[in-house]
């Protein structure tokens, strides 16, 4: 992957974790999560999410449903190439996540 990494590849904690399902309120850096370095998660991607999920907080905890993710995918088509690449990379991972879970959670830094 170009933007996301697995927990084994993570160095430090300056990452946004994409956590399968609803966050349990305790566990960070799960082995089946993917993470994106804060340097890669640019303003355009955050603004794209916020357009569909107004309560999205890149420094907090945000649940995103499959319907919301699909709506973000519609918005992303008019965004920067980098934002589209980040979305598409996460989307490949999320296809399997949504087979089992109704949402995923972004754990901000």
Secondary structure, 3 states (H helix, E strand, C coil): CCCEEEHHHCCCCCEEEEEECCCCCCCCCCCCCEEEECCCCCHHHHHHHHHHCCCCCCCCEEEEEHHHHHHHHHHHCCCCHHHHHHHHHHHHHHHHHHHHCCEEEEECC
